[in-house]
Amino acid sequence: MMKKFLALVALLTVVHTAAAKVPVYVWQEWKPSKTLKENFREWKRHGVVGVCVNAGMDKGKIAEAAKIARKQGLEYHAWIPTMVQGGLDSAWYTVNRLGQSAYDHPAYVPYYKTLDPRNPNVRRYLIDKFSEIARIPEVDYIQLDYIRYADVILSKGLWDKYGLVMNGEYAAADYCYCDDCVEAFKEKTGINIRKVTDPSKIKEWAQFRCDAITDLVNAIVEAVHKEGKKVSADVFPGPYSHAVWMVRQEWNKWNLDAVFPMNYNDFYMEPASWVGKVTEEEVKAVANRRTPIYSGLFICHDWRNKASVVDPENSGLLPSEISEAVSGAMKAGAKGVCLFTPFSMTEEHWKAFDAAIK
């Protein structure tokens, strides 16, 4: 009897391993409880082990979604836009090179109101908020999104959308030139950045802003860890091939528990094979920290008409590209993948994905 039992356990272990070879996460917006239950149950059938749900900083919604995830045995990441916040003190926002505040002159789109990571009130506000959310019992991770400055240079796939050719750092999207940041940089380096003709040539200035984000992230991580919870972050690819010079994210220096790079190949006008190449860079970047990388994949819902799609935000991976993207990421050393979003996955996508992760 014991031998039969052990044989059954071994068989079930093999079956489970085969069915869940690639850990899968999903990014999704918050929805009412009934819908979340249905979503989570459906995603779990496709190998999903964790859900990243955006309910902002609404503790009630976060607690509700986290409880549902816990009951279904899923890891819960409270996915929260961090530096993009509306309705706060106008003095908390970044100031561009033209002297305009993101509070009332945001770059590119109206919601792009970015906070100043060096502002002590901003730091206190974010640390307090994330600590409160971390105290929700069923929350496993705080997930930092938009933890960066505004894109001083947009990904190439977005240039046509905004009518831009970004062969340099443009003043309207170059942050932060508030009095405090300018003075702190002058004290540190002796350089008055406002008097520099082309600030993009000053490496110390770029590093100063990378360090500002790094310092904030690590302060948040320390606070959340004190609550017994972990921290993940959604970041630009790289970091040095893209994230550092586009949005000042030197994320290989962040004390994170997991990293979710947004390896959205169409945004960079790259083929599906690029996912594996950039994931290799990312894995190497945090090898000394042993931080797990979960490669973010952008899915094209209307894939049959992709050839006529101009906006990369409506583009993404075709069903025929899923296998290459998943296998490329995993061969490069990723610990899993994350889908943006599962709602974009068609029946053809799921069929290809289910085969790829097994």
N, C-alpha and C positions, 0 to 999 in steps of 0.2 A: 504493500500500500504506500509506504514511504517513498519507494523508488518511483511509483507512478506519479505521486504528488510532485516530486522533484523534477521529473521529466516534463510535467505540465507547466511548472514554473519556468523551466528553461525555455520551453516552446513559446510561452507568452512573452518572455523577455525578448526573444528573437523577433517575434512579430511586432512588439511595441517599438523596438529599435529600428526595424525596417520602415515602420510607418511614420516615425518621427526623427528621421536622420538629420533634417535641417530645422532647427528651431525657428518658428515664424512669429513675427509680431505684426500688428496692424495699427495704423493711425486712423482714428475716426472721431467725428464730432459727437458731443453728448446728445442723447436722445431719450425720450421717456422710457421708464423701466421696462415695460412690456417689449418695446422694440429692442432695447439693449439685450435683454435675455435671449431674444430670437437671434440677434446679430452674433452674440458671443457663442451661442450654441452652434450656429452655422459656421463661424470662423474656426471653431475648435475642430470641426470635422475635417478641415483642410490643414491641420497641423499647427494651428495657432496655439502658442503657449503663453502669450502675454498681449495685453491690449493697452494702447496709449490713447487715452480719451481726453479731448479738449473740452473742459467745462469752465475754462478760465480760472478765476480764483473763487468761484462759487462753492463754498465748502459743503453746502447741502447737496448739490448735484454730484460733487466729487464723491462724497460719502455713499450716496445712493448707487452710483455706478461701481464703485470699488467693492461694495458688498455683493453685488451681482457677480462681479468677476471672481471674487473669493469663493462664492458658492459653487462656481463652475470650475474651480481649480486653475484659474488663470492669474498670472502675475499682472498687477495693476500699476501703470505709470500715469500719474496725474500730469498730463501734458498741458503746459501752461506757457502762453506767450509772455515773455519776461520783460524785455525792454520796450516793447510796443504796448503802450497803455494810454488810454484817453481819460480826460476828466480829472487829472491830478493838478497839483500846483504848477503854474506856468513856469516857475523858476527851476523846475526839476528836469526840463527837457534840453536836449543837445542843441547847439547853435552852429549853423554852418559857416563856411568861410565868407559868406556875404553878410554875416551878422544876423541872419534870420533864424528864429527859433523853430524847431520842429513842432512846437505846440500849435503854431498857426501857419507855418510854412513847411509842411512835411514834404519830403522828396517823393516824387513819382506818383503816389496815390494818397488819398485823404487820410487813410488810417495809419500811415507810416509815421506816427508820432513817437519818436524814440527818446527814451530817458537817458540821462547822463550817468554813466556807471561810476563816476568819481564823486557824484553829489552825495554827501553823507545822509541826507534825508531819503534819497532814493535807496541807498544801501540798507538803511534801517527798515524802510518800508518793505522791501523785498525779503529781507531776512526774516522779519516778523511774520509776514504772510506765509512764506514757505514753511516756517517752523510750525505754524498753526495747522497747515494742511498735513504736514508730516505726522501730526498727532492723531490723525484719523486712523483708527486701528487697521483697516483693510487696505490702506495705501501702502504699496511696497516701495515705490520710487516717486520722487519729484522729477519730472522731466522738463528741462529748461529748453524752451523754443525761443526764437528771436533773441538769443543771448549774444548780442552783437551791436555794432553800429549799423546804420543804414548802408546799403551797398554803394560804396563810392564808385564802383564799376559794376554794372549789371552783367549777368551771364550773357554770352553772345547771342543766345537764342531769343533774348528779350529785346534786343536792340530795335528791331523793326517794329515791335509792338509799341514802343515808346518814341519811335522816330529819332533814334540816337545812333551815333557812331562813337563809341566810347574808347577812344585811343588815348585817353588821359583821365586824370581825376578832376572832375568838374566841381566848381565851387559850391553849387547849390546842393550837392549830395555829399560834401566833404565835411565831416563833423569830428570833434567838437572844439569850437573856438570861443567858448564862453570865457569870461574873465578869469575864473578860477583855474580852468585847464591851461589857458595861455600863461598865466602867472606861475603855476606849478611847473610847467615845462621850462620856463625861463630860469627858474631857480635851479632846476636839475641840470640844465645844459648850457645856460647862458644865452640861448637863442630866443629872440622874440619872433615867434612863428608868424605873427601878423605882418611882419616887415619882410618876410621871405617871398620872393617873386613866385617861386614854384615849390610849395611845401611838399609836394610828392617826391622831391629829390632828397629830402631830409630823412634819412633812415631812422634817426633817433625819434623823430616825430611819429612815424608809423609804429615803432616799437613801444612808445609811450602809450599809445592807444590800445595796442595789443595787451600790454601789461595791465591797463585799467580794467579790461574785461576779465583777464585771468585772475586778478586780485578779487574782483567781485564774485566770480564763480567759486573760487576756493573758499571765500568767506561763507557763501551760501551752503556749500558742501559741508563745511565744518559744523554749521548750525543744524543742518538736517541730520547729519551723522549723530549729533548729540541726542536727537530724538529717536535714534535707533533705526533710521530709515536710510535708503540709498538715493543716489542722484544719477540720472542719465541726462543726455543733452542731444538735441537735434542740431547738427552743424553742417557747414558747407564742406565740400570735398577737400581732401588734401592731407594735412592743412596747408602745406607750403605751395602746392600747385594752384590753389584757389582761395581757400578761406582766409589766409593771412592778409593778402593784398586786396581782397574784395570787401571783406567785412571786419577785419582786425580780429579774427578768431585764431589764436595760436593754441588750439585746443589740446594739443599734445602735452601742454603744461598744466592742464586742468586735472584736479584730483577726483575725477569721475569714477563711477562704478560701472558705467557702460556708455558707449558712444554710438549714436545713430546718424552717420553721415548721409546727407541727402544726395545720393549718387544718381541724380536725375539726368541721364545722358543726353536727352533731347534739349535740355536747357543749355548745354554746352556744345550742341550740334555735333555730337559724337554718336557712334554706333553702339549697339548693346555690348560689344566686346570691351568697351571702355570701362564698364562697371568693374570688371575683374582687374584691370590695370590700376584704376584709382584706389580700389580696395586694398591692393597690395601695398601701395604707398601708405595708406591709413593704418594698416596692421603694423607695418614697420615703425611708424611714427610713435606708437604707444607700446612697442614691444617691451621696453624696459619697465613699464608700469603694469604690463599684463592686463590691460584694460580690454574687455571684449568689444569687438566691432560688429555692429549689426547693419548691414548694407541696405540703405533705403532705396526702394525701387518705385519709380513713377509709372503708373499704368495708363495706357490709352484706352478709354472706354469705347469711343467711336472709332475703333481701329480699322474698320473697313474703309473709312473715309480719311484716314490719316494723311494721305498724300495732298489733300486739299486744306489741311489744317495749318494755319500760319502761326497761331499762338501756341508756344510750347506748353502752356498751362492746360491746354486741351489735347496735348499730344502724349507721348510716353511709349512704353513697351507694347509691342504686338504680341499676340499669343505665340507666334513663331520665334520670338526673341526671348521668351521667358527662360527657357532652358539655358541659353548661353549666359544670361545675366546671373541666374542663380548659381550655376556651376562655376562661373568665373569668380564670383564673390567668395564662394566656399573654398575653391582651390587656392585663392589668395590668402586665406587664413581667417575669413570672417567666421564668427560664431553662429551666425544666422542672418536672416533678412527681415525687412519690415516693408509692408505694402502701403503705398499711398495711391489710392485708398482701396480697401476691399470692395467698396461700392462701385469702383470702376472696373472690377474684374467681371468679365463676361463668362459665359459657360465655356467658351473656347479657352479663355485664359486659365480658368480653374483646372480644366483638363490637363493643359500643358504644365501648370504649376504643380499639381498633385504628382505628376510623373517626375518632375524635376527634383522635388524635395525628397523623394524616396530612392 
